[in-house]
Amino acid sequence: MKRSLVLLAVLLAAGCGKADVPTGGPVSVTVSQDFGASRLAPTARETAKKNETVQALLERSFEVTTGSGGVQEIGGVSGGQDDGKPVDWFYYVNGIATDEGAGARKLYPGDRIWWDRHFKVKVPAVVGAFPEPFRSGIDGKKLPIRLVCLSASDDRSCDEVETRLQAAGINGLARSNLESSPGEVVRVLVGKWSEVRKDIAGRTLEQGPAVSGVFAKPDAAGTKIDLLDPEGKTIRSLGPGSGLIATTRYKDERPTWLVTGTDDVGVAAAAAAMNEEQLANHFALAVEKGRGVALPLNTP
């Protein structure tokens, strides 16, 4: 009898998946170009219908042309070539890229959809949908959140990040002072780069955007942060007192957010920028002398 009950529980658990989460509800749609540098229209607040897809919602507000590769043109702006460089339309849901076609990706309450036309490079996650994916999660399911405080001497920046997450309506944080491996949680690592780089996901930034999807490249010593253009070229570098907010994904794990800097001052500056107003529509954000710098750096 007990064995039968256990088997029943396993079968029920296996059946509780994406299909059981209600689709539709309030969502938003942003359409931009050049890594968020310019928008085709103001962000639209919509109510998605049951089982409505990302593509179907887009077609409600824009002229859309599709092909075998998915969405090819939005509002008369197409992919292809731009000044001899390959460009295409990419979409993110709650700041996370997916390989699922827009015509198949269903919408869930709270989803923030962002379409951007840019240079062809794989960017697995962006900060510009904050407070997502922390508040609504992905596929209608909230994700566990782990705030990892890596400073050995000063937790004030971690306190600041926690306060700002809570102010954005994000609760249920699990806080830790220990390094943790990527997994089925969204992690927020807070600390100087010399500390953050010890993490396997964080350290990918040192390999450039082709690996991390982040257009900032800290040096291993943690003394400077190179700011890159869409092709991964260094345009300028930031030194002492500089901060960075970015997110990346290690393999197929959930996103890892990084609130970091060259020193304690830089980390504090990044922590202070952890809000919707400063992160909106940015792929990543450097902080120089207290001012946000959108990344990548778009050159003329």
C-alpha positions, 0 to 999 in steps of 0.5 A: 500500500505504501509503495503504491502511494509513493508511486502515485506521488511520483507520477503526480509530481512528474505531471506538474509542469509547465502545462499546469501553469496558467497562461496569459495575463498582464505583460509588457512588450519593448521593441528596440535597436542597437542593444536598447540604444533606441526604441521603435515605440514606447513600452506597451502594457498588454493583456495576453490571451490564454495560450498566446505566444510572444510572436502573436502578441508582437503582431498585435501592435507591429507589422511583422514579417516572418520567415524560416528563421522566425521574425525577420522584420518589425515595423519595417526594420529588418535584419540582414546587414547593417553597415556590412555587419550581420544583424538580426532580431532577438527576444528576451522574456524576463531578461532571459534568452531562449532557443524556443521560437517566438511562435511557440513561446507562450506568455505568462502573467508578469512576463516582460518581453523585449525584442532588440535588433542588434549585431549577431552575438549570443547574449544569454541574459540581460539586466534590462528587464529588472525586477525580472526574472526575480519577481515573476520567474520564468514560464510562470514559475517563481525561481529560488533566489540566492544572494551571495555576499562575497565581501570578507570585511564589509556586507554593507553593499550586500545589505543595499542590494537586499534592500533594493530587491525587497523594494522592487517587490522581491521576497523569499531571498536566501542569503549566504556568505559562502560561494555556491555553484550555479543551479536551479536558482537565480544567484546574485553575487555581490563583491569586488571582482577579485572575489567574484571571479572565483565563481565559475560563472562570474569568471567567464567575463574575463573571456569576453562577450563571445563566452559571457555575453557581457560587454565588459571585461574585468582584468584578473587582478580586479583593478580595471574593467574594460568597456567593449563595443558590440564586436568585443573591442575595448573602447575605454577602461574604468579604474578605481571606484568603478562598478558593474551590474551584469548577468550571464549564464553558465552552460544551461543553468539559471542566470547569475547576476553580478554586482561588482566593482574594482574595489569596495567603492565600486561595489557600493556604486553598483549596489546603489544602481540596482533599481529599475530606473537605472537598469531599464533597457540595458544589456549591462550597466557599468558605473563610473563616478556614480553615473551609469554607462550602458553596455555595450558602448555603441560607437559611431 
